[in-house]
Amino acid sequence: MTPPDERRLLTPEEYREAQASPEFVELKRRFRRFAFPMTVAFLAWYLLYVLLSTYAPDVMATDVFGNVNLGILLGLAQFLTTFVITHLYVAHAGKQTDPIADEMRDRLEHHEFARGARGRGDQVSREARRG
């Protein structure tokens, strides 16, 4: 990453070029393919819990062991599910989206999205900088 005192502000055109790039389109696709289904699944799971607690209190009051009932276990499972989803997202981001985002940030910092900075030579210069 470029030190803050060596940075030049990006122009709106550079941001537009980056946003229109195939890399950014792929980044959005990969993020959405994970985030939307996972969000829908978790909201459905949460809604099921709320509906069961509202409309099926006898089911939720079913004793599992000792003073612990099904409602308590399902409520704790909500927390567990949150941690599992967080872990899955971190793993997904590390493998699928972060490498693209890091590459794009590097290109933005080196103003490679500026008009005329595209082309095969830029790819070679990026790889050379990484050493």
Secondary structure by P-SEA (a helix, b strand, c coil): cccccccccccaaaaaaaaacaaaaaaaaaaaaccaaaaaaaaaaaaaaaaaaacccccccccccccccaaaaaaaaaaaaaaaaaaaaaaaaacccaaaaaaaaaaaaacccccccccaaaaaaaaaaac
